[in-house]
Amino acid sequence: MGKYNNDFKKKLVSKLEELKDKDDYVNIFNIISSNDYSSNSNGIFFNLNAFSDEVIETLVDYLNESKVQKEKEPEPEPIVYTTYCNEKGLFKVSNQDKQIMNNMKNRQISV
């Protein structure tokens, strides 16, 4: 019997399932690749009960490190919406819109 009980392993599995980044999954696969696992078209499956305490410790350390790294990463700056108006309240018109208005004006004059 190892030093990690089933409750700890269940919590570890739930933390592994919360991961969203593909790089995290690749790194976890590299950690567990020395142990038995099975794979099919649905993914890779492993029995956490068959892992040694050292592998579980390595997984826990990796999860803690990735959590700390993600907390340190700055959040992306929000996208700032800029309108097509200037300070005077007049609308700016794109070149395409200007072309359409000129075409409409020319059609009205030629009619």
Residue pairs with C-beta under 8 A, 6 or more apart in sequence:
2 52
2 53
2 56
3 53
4 12
4 53
4 56
6 49
9 48
9 49
9 56
12 48
12 56
12 59
12 60
12 63
13 48
15 63
16 28
16 59
16 63
19 25
19 28
19 66
24 66
27 62
27 66
28 59
28 62
29 44
31 55
31 58
31 59
31 62
32 46
32 51
32 55
32 59
34 55
35 46
35 50
35 51
35 52
35 55
36 46
36 47
36 50
37 44
37 45
37 46
38 44
38 45
38 46
39 45
48 56
51 59
84 91
84 92
84 93
84 94
85 91
85 92
86 92
93 101
